[in-house]
Amino acid sequence: MTDDLSKFTPGLNVGTFRLYRTPILCSYFDIYVIHVVLPPDAQITYINKNLRTSNKVIIGNGDANFTILDIKKIIKFNAIDIFKNPHYIGMACNNNNIDIVKYLKNNNINIRCNDTSLDPAFSSGNLNYLKWWLEESGLEFRYSERSIYLASYGRHIHILEWWKNSGLPLKYDETSIDTASAQGHIDVLEWWKKSGLELKYSHMSLYNASMKGHIHVLHWWANSRLNLEYNEDLLVDVCKKGLVKVQEWWINSRLPIKYL
């Protein structure tokens, strides 16, 4: 990959160009394949094993430039190694492109997945994609505790409800409730409380809610009848940050105040 190619023109470009070699595909943004040629007389400087610079590049145009989700072009230009990257599936589900997975499967192209491949669907609330993958694709449904964290962070209660009733092994940890508190998502906290699942959370729930000034979240916790997890760092840091309203809330809450 190189610097932003959108500012370059097809053909020869002269300047200083950084060339990166990376196996990582970003799952959350559109990526394009652009044909870049290093001329024989280009002056190439090797910075490290993954970075070099060149004073000249030739940028292709027309048919040779295409989105990374254009499977027909990828096959045409023999760029099929891209399918080996598990992040590719993440890009497809982030773009709600079930047809890509269908095409790969129907053409017996090996689909590489890992526990993060479906994370974009959890993060964006793409229920149709998750349901299709579980119920129709015939592919292994892989996910992790982070997937449920992303759904909680994104306030996707419909994803959480589907997941709970999906029959999948229920993988989750304290980060899901902790992040709901940090983001001020009362509705997500209510869902977890009423879900019937074991509630997992840490002192970071009240800590981050306090640090972000989420008085409404503190009220929710105080009225929840749940065990409140917090330590002496909380009030000390509230005072250091000058969060007067939060400090007043804690003093008026009649909760045991822990401090050094």
C-alpha positions in Angstrom: 0.0 0.0 0.0 1.1 3.6 -0.6 0.2 7.1 0.5 -3.3 8.4 -0.5 -3.4 7.6 -4.2 -6.5 9.7 -4.9 -4.2 12.8 -5.3 -2.2 11.1 -8.0 -2.8 10.9 -11.7 -2.8 7.8 -14.0 0.7 7.3 -15.5 4.1 8.4 -14.2 4.1 10.3 -10.9 7.3 11.9 -9.5 7.9 12.7 -5.9 8.4 10.8 -2.6 6.2 7.8 -2.2 6.1 5.6 0.9 5.4 1.9 0.2 4.1 -0.3 3.0 3.8 -4.0 3.1 1.1 -5.3 5.4 -1.0 -8.4 5.7 -3.7 -6.5 7.5 -7.0 -5.5 5.9 -9.2 -2.9 7.6 -12.7 -4.3 8.1 -14.4 -0.9 8.5 -13.5 1.2 5.5 -13.7 0.8 1.7 -10.4 -0.4 0.2 -9.5 -0.3 -3.5 -7.0 -2.2 -5.5 -4.9 0.1 -7.6 -2.2 -1.1 -10.0 1.1 0.5 -9.0 4.3 -0.1 -11.0 7.8 0.9 -9.9 9.7 2.0 -13.0 13.1 0.3 -13.6 14.9 3.6 -13.0 13.1 4.4 -9.7 15.3 5.2 -6.7 14.1 2.9 -3.9 15.2 3.3 -0.3 14.6 0.5 2.1 13.6 1.9 5.6 12.8 -1.5 7.2 11.4 -4.8 6.1 7.9 -3.4 5.7 8.6 0.2 4.6 10.4 1.6 1.6 10.3 4.9 -0.4 10.4 5.5 -4.1 10.9 8.7 -6.1 8.7 7.4 -9.0 5.5 5.3 -9.3 3.3 4.5 -12.3 -0.4 4.5 -11.5 -2.7 2.2 -13.5 -6.1 3.4 -14.7 -9.4 2.0 -16.0 -10.1 -1.7 -15.5 -7.0 -2.3 -13.4 -8.4 -0.2 -10.5 -11.3 -1.7 -8.6 -12.9 -2.0 -5.2 -11.6 -4.9 -3.1 -15.1 -6.3 -2.9 -15.3 -6.7 -6.7 -14.8 -10.5 -6.9 -14.9 -10.8 -10.6 -12.1 -8.2 -11.0 -10.1 -9.9 -8.2 -10.2 -13.2 -10.1 -9.6 -11.5 -13.5 -6.4 -9.9 -12.2 -5.3 -13.0 -10.2 -5.5 -11.2 -6.9 -7.2 -14.2 -5.2 -4.7 -14.3 -2.3 -6.9 -11.6 -0.8 -9.5 -14.3 0.0 -7.0 -15.9 2.4 -7.2 -13.0 4.8 -9.9 -13.5 7.5 -10.6 -9.8 7.6 -12.0 -10.0 4.1 -15.2 -11.6 5.4 -15.4 -8.8 7.9 -15.3 -6.3 5.1 -18.1 -8.1 3.3 -20.4 -8.2 6.4 -19.6 -4.6 7.2 -20.9 -3.8 3.7 -23.9 -6.1 4.1 -22.7 -8.1 1.1 -24.0 -11.6 1.6 -23.5 -12.2 -2.2 -19.7 -12.2 -1.7 -19.8 -15.1 0.8 -22.3 -16.9 -1.4 -20.1 -16.5 -4.4 -17.0 -17.8 -2.6 -18.9 -20.8 -1.2 -20.6 -21.7 -4.5 -17.2 -21.5 -6.4 -15.5 -23.7 -3.8 -13.2 -20.8 -2.8 -11.8 -21.4 0.7 -13.4 -19.0 3.2 -11.0 -18.0 5.9 -12.6 -16.8 9.1 -11.5 -16.2 12.7 -13.2 -15.0 15.9 -13.2 -11.4 14.7 -14.4 -11.9 11.1 -18.1 -11.3 12.0 -17.3 -8.4 14.4 -18.3 -5.7 11.9 -21.8 -7.2 11.8 -22.1 -7.1 15.6 -20.7 -3.6 15.6 -23.0 -2.2 12.9 -26.1 -4.1 14.1 -26.4 -6.1 10.9 -28.8 -8.8 12.1 -29.7 -10.0 8.6 -26.1 -11.0 7.9 -25.7 -12.7 11.3 -28.9 -14.7 10.8 -28.0 -15.7 7.3 -24.6 -16.9 8.4 -25.9 -18.9 11.3 -29.0 -20.3 9.7 -28.3 -20.6 5.9 -24.6 -20.4 5.1 -23.5 -23.8 6.4 -20.3 -22.1 7.6 -18.9 -22.2 11.1 -20.2 -19.3 13.2 -17.2 -17.9 15.1 -17.3 -15.0 17.5 -15.8 -13.9 20.8 -16.6 -11.9 23.9 -15.5 -8.9 22.0 -18.3 -9.4 19.5 -20.9 -8.9 22.3 -18.9 -6.0 23.7 -19.2 -4.3 20.3 -23.0 -4.9 20.2 -23.3 -3.4 23.7 -21.1 -0.5 22.7 -23.2 0.2 19.6 -26.5 0.0 21.5 -27.7 -2.9 19.3 -30.2 -4.4 21.7 -31.8 -6.4 18.8 -28.4 -8.1 18.3 -28.1 -8.9 21.9 -31.6 -10.4 22.1 -31.1 -12.5 18.9 -27.7 -13.7 20.3 -29.2 -14.7 23.6 -31.9 -16.9 21.8 -29.7 -18.1 19.0 -28.5 -21.3 20.5 -24.9 -20.3 20.2 -22.6 -20.8 23.2 -23.0 -17.6 25.1 -19.6 -15.9 25.2 -19.4 -12.6 27.1 -17.5 -10.9 29.8 -17.6 -7.8 32.0 -16.6 -5.5 29.2 -20.2 -5.5 27.8 -21.8 -4.0 30.8 -18.8 -1.8 31.6 -18.9 -0.2 28.1 -22.7 0.3 28.4 -22.0 2.3 31.5 -19.2 4.2 30.0 -21.3 5.1 26.9 -24.4 6.1 29.0 -26.6 3.4 27.5 -29.3 2.9 30.1 -31.4 0.8 27.7 -28.5 -1.6 27.2 -28.0 -1.9 31.0 -31.7 -2.6 31.4 -31.5 -5.3 28.8 -28.6 -7.0 30.6 -30.4 -6.8 33.9 -33.6 -8.3 32.6 -31.8 -10.9 30.3 -31.7 -13.6 32.9 -28.0 -14.1 32.2 -25.3 -14.0 34.8 -24.4 -10.3 35.1 -20.7 -9.7 34.7 -19.2 -6.3 35.3 -16.3 -4.7 37.2 -15.5 -1.5 39.1 -14.9 0.1 35.7 -18.7 0.4 35.2 -19.1 3.0 38.0 -15.6 4.4 37.4 -16.1 5.3 33.7 -19.7 6.5 34.3 -18.3 8.8 36.9 -15.4 10.0 34.8 -17.7 10.8 31.9 -20.2 12.6 34.1 -23.1 10.2 33.4 -25.2 11.0 36.5 -28.2 9.2 34.9 -26.1 6.0 34.8 -25.0 6.4 38.5 -28.7 6.8 39.4 -29.5 3.6 37.5 -26.8 1.7 39.3 -27.9 3.1 42.7 -31.5 2.0 42.1 -30.6 -1.4 40.4 -30.2 -3.3 43.7 -27.1 -4.9 42.2 -23.9 -5.1 44.0 -21.9 -1.9 43.4 -18.3 -2.4 42.4 -16.0 0.5 43.0 -12.8 1.4 44.9 -11.0 4.3 46.4 -9.6 5.5 43.1 -13.0 6.5 42.0 -13.7 9.5 44.3 -10.0 10.5 44.3 -10.0 10.8 40.5 -13.4 12.5 40.4 -12.0 15.2 42.7 -8.8 15.5 40.7 -10.8 16.0 37.5 -13.0 18.6 39.1 -16.2 16.8 38.5 -18.3 18.7 41.0 -21.7 17.4 40.1 -20.4 13.8 40.2 -18.7 14.4 43.5 -22.0 15.9 44.9 -23.9 12.9 43.6 -21.6 10.5 45.5 -21.8 12.5 48.7 -25.6 12.7 48.5 -26.0 9.0 47.5 -25.4 7.8 51.0 -23.3 5.0 49.6 -20.2 4.0 51.5 -17.5 6.4 50.2 -14.1 4.8 49.8 -11.1 7.0 49.7 -7.4 6.9 50.6 
